[in-house]
Amino acid sequence: MKRLKFSVVIFLTLFMTLFYCTVLHASEADLILKILLKKGIITEKEYQEVKEELSKEKIKEAKTEKKEPAEQENAKEEFSKRISLSGSLYGEYRWMKNRDITDPDTDSTSDLYLRKLELGIEANLTDWITATTVLNSEWIGDDLNEGDERITVDEATLTLQDEDFPLYLVLGKRTQPFGVFENHLITDPMTQDAYETKRVGITAGYTGPMGLDLSVTVYKGEEQMEHLFESGLFEDTLRRAGEATDDVGSYIVSATVEPFEYLTLFGGYLSEPGRGSRNETINGGISLVPPFVEGLRFDAEYMKALNRELYDGIGKEYKEGVFSATLAYEFVVRERKTIGGGLFAARRAHLVSEPLEIALRYEHFDDDGMSDDLGVWTVKDRYSAGARYSFYNDAETGFNAFLAGEYRHTELRVHTDMNDSNDEVYLRLGVDF
């Protein structure tokens, strides 16, 4: 019995010694072992075995301590590779022949302002999850467009898409997929002025052969109609009647296909609740890069209202339409896989890919008789010509600095004593990084 008790004491003593030795300094642990040896609680052999075991543990812990920081550093480095930053800063000068088109005696006006400041952050969280945010501020110092220095969230999306899987999902705020808005000049095309739909929505899509991209998007509100009334394509005396809706009742069906490498076709249908009846719009377009003329590009897009709500005090529907066509010659230095001017990444890809280009654009606004019936002015035709030259372009880093110029002539439908046209000149100095 005494031998059993002595063995238990030895076992507990060794256990406690090992336990405390994992948290005490090595010299303290060794001191305890020497005391136990001196008191005869452990033998010389046991003392050497425990001491050897402690040495092994110490070496193991030292290796672990060295390994963990290295692993953490590698993990941080790997994560940093998944984060990319990009941005744009554009300064702009504008001259207008007629300060106020409604005043036949108006003089010219000019402005100098920051057209756009943008910062984009993209995080590839996994191979199939991407988070994107674009912050921007527009028209800084431009009184005509009431610009200020506020930073707003222009885009914020979460994309779930795998290259080997045909289905994808996009959730967030962005220019929703109705219209491509390919732009080769400084000013936006009429189609974008009137129909860009930038709203929080959710898109479910399918990709297939020949560049097929078919999607359905739902969102809340009457964003396209609000954009139409802020477009400046008709007199601002027109007003919408009734109250805005407060349900998620708007949707878009869109499709893109590339039957040939040099040809892209796209189209879409948009429906919003409206005030009294739904507002329905269709669009269709083409992007052609003729294989027989290197550098030549033709882009055209048409928007047409199928159904419109009745405007305030007006008993007739006006189903407007907008057509925009651009012919451009581009000196391409790197392949551009995206088209479209609605999204930040697409605009930036366009500038970095073509360091020099010249472009002509023709646009027409069909007001469906609005001007004649109501005696208001509306835009009729618009002609634009411009060029852009990147005087510094780094293909690897994506840094691009450029100069651009544009002349724009707009013809109006008028029924009062006012100017029936206007001329504008735009000059831009910009950097993309």
PyMOL commands that set and color helices and strands:
alter all, ss='L'
color gray80, all
select helices_A, chain A and resi 2-21+26-38+44-81+190-195+223-229+344-353+370-374
alter helices_A, ss='H'
color red, helices_A
select strands_A, chain A and resi 83-96+109-124+129-140+152-161+167-175+198-207+213-219+250-260+263-272+279-288+296-307+321-331+356-366+378-394+399-413+421-432
alter strands_A, ss='S'
color yellow, strands_A
deselect
rebuild
show_as cartoon
